[in-house]
Amino acid sequence: MKLKQVENWLDNLGPGERDHALDHLVGLTSRQADKLSKQHEINMMIDYQDEIEERQRNWNKPVGLKTELQTLDKFTMGLAPGELTVIGGATSQGKTLLACNITSRVAAAGSNVLFVTLEMTHAELGSRIQRISGSNADDISVHVAFQKSDELDWQSIDGLIANAVKQFGAELVVIDHLHYFTRELQNVSEDLGRITKEFKKNAIRHGIPIMLISHTRKGDSKQLSTIDDLRGSSYIAQDADIVLMVGQKQDTQDVLFVTVEKNRNRFGVRIGSPEATCMLTMDHNTLRLEDPLDGPFPGGISAQQIFPDFVPNLI
């Protein structure tokens, strides 16, 4: 609203309404000025010395939560507070399955997980997690929570996480999935960047790792998806700290391939190399994923040793 329009609007109000409106406008202006003032504040590096020293002590060491899948933990070096991990892949290729297995294992270790499911019912998702958990199902159930509402927009995720951290002590948030939030939007590509950036801010603001599931564009079903196949890939990858691409091959339906294609903050395998892909065996009855190998590290077994013709999509 332009200044002249505001003046005309005020002129058409009664005396009492005008005073109330002016008080409201003054309050808004004051709050906005206070917000801008805080945005312009600075802190000296020494103000963060305790955090800096903690980082130095743990340089190139696992940080945060473990997935308890050995090779995957070597890839990510932990799900660290304030970080956004994207799990990408084609439809029905194991994205949610991997997230459910990680949820089960993190919960089994005693950490609380908020799983935001926007397409699958809570009962269906809960049954999968319990099936994966097996004999630990009852113990794990008290460490996993779902959002109550089935209708959320991306702006409400921040409040949901804040409430989960405060009331439930959530230590990990899983969101299934990113593209759900773009269904009512017109400029999907641009909005993906805004939404992903906000989820990254949520992770930092609440000091918690967020795992975000993302779909890919339709491509060659015979090839494993890469980071370039993510819908709106440049926007998603820009704000993600870690990107894990998940897929299966037609001749190995009992194996889930997981490739780390971005890891911003910690060392590990070379991105784009064969060593950056691990294989997880899949039990179709229990839905449980296992890491039967020592991983593509010294003394371990790589994917190519099991499937000599396997060549990952390098970026």
Secondary structure, DSSP 8 states (H G I E B T S, - for coil): --HHHHHHHHHTS-HHHHHHHHHHHHHHHHHHHHHHHHHT----GGGGHHHHHHHHHTTTS--SB--S-HHHHHHHS-B-TT-EEEEEE-TTSSHHHHHHHHHHHHHHTT--EEEEESSS-HHHHHHHHHHHHGGGHHHHHTTEEE-S-S---GGGHHHHHHHHHHHH---EEEEE-GGGGGTT-SSHHHHHHHHHHHHHHHHHHHT--EEEEEEB----TTS---GGGBTTHHHHHHH-SEEEEEEEETTEEEEEEEEEEEESSS--S-TTSGGGEEEEEE-TTT--EE--S--SSTTS--HHHH-TT------
